[in-house]
Amino acid sequence: MSGGVDSSVAAALLAREDFDVVGVTMQLSGDASRCCSLEDADDARRVADRLGVRFFVANYADRFLEEVIERFADDYLQGRTPIPCVTCNSRFKFDHLLARASAFGADQVATGHYARIEIDAKTGAAHLFRARDRNKDQSYFLFELTQEQLLRARFPLGDMHKDEVRKLARELGLGTADKPESQEICFVPDGDYAAVVETLRPEAKALRGEFVDREGRVLGTHRGIHHYTVGQRHGLGIDNANRPLYVSRIDAERGRIVVGDREELEVSTGRVERVNWIAGNAPAEPVRAQVQIRHRHAGALTWLHPEAEARVRVAFDEPVEAFTPGQAAVFYDAEGGCEVLGGGWIAGPIR
């Protein structure tokens, strides 16, 4: 229970079905301005009291700092653009929290995610699908979940729309009914990623390097690679540029930011690493799929070519823009684009 309306209603729905519900807030920060803070825990406790369910706060702040926040900073300094919400979900909500559930004697963990799980009656295998409310769908962030985790997970909101969730919360008298949502990464509430990196890794403040074009011609000086991401156009500060320039590549080894025309962002073939297949095993043959390369990306038709060491070569029907190292590439079925086949982390384009 994060202290928001979604997890509050998820708990309420299960309590209404006479499940023995235990509410747990994962305290990931002591900062009251952040998600999963002490203030959020107080909101969650009040909801638990309203529902008449047991409630606990589990302090994971040290682990979150080590496993998510510090990794976030190091990724930026290695030229990647991280997406920490995936790691937070797979490591904390469906790894650490599942362990906590077992200690409570609980069979499953339920969350307020907008996604759906269906169990195959014949094989017993779990299948992961997008939520009914495509505008709120969070399946993109859940691609790392294993069969064992999915079989012990419940998403009570998967068939609901957000307005229905808020309406039900009001009807139930839950204090979180109209609580606003956070649109930023929880530990970067003001959107200043570079400041977080420099706080954790002070040496980053002194980093400087060159802007170059794809031929290696020097165009200017940048403030450090952690200030930039592939596809970025604004805020480059390159003097005398006579046309719009975009970040096409980050060369962390030499501290260079490669810029060029928008066409240089286009990628037809790329590689994805550390791939997790929802079914548990990689397919033996190439797979037709829709691949989503950012949270709000519409998806692109693709052939997936499984390789050794949990890697996949992706070959897009039409070039995509900003195939960004460090972001997640999530594979959905080709026809409906609703079932999650798996996903992994973008390594980069294959030129």
Secondary structure, DSSP 4 states (H G I P E B T S, - for coil): --SSHHHHHHHHHHHHTT---EEEEEE--S-TTSTT-HHHHHHHHHHHHHHT-EEEEEE-HHHHIIIIIHHHHHHHHTT----HHHHIIIIIIIIIHHHHHHHHT-S-EE---SEEEEE-TTT--EEEEE-S-TTT--GGGGTT--HHHHHTEE-TTTT--HHHHHHHHHHTT-TTTTPPPP-S-TT-TTS-HHHHHHHH-GGGGG--EEEE-TT--EEEEES-GGG--TT--TT---TT--S--EEEEEETTTTEEEEE-GGGGEEEEEEEEEEEETTSS--SS-EEEEEE-STT---EEEEEEEETTTEEEEEEEEEEE---TTSEEEEEETTTS-EEEEEEEEEEE--
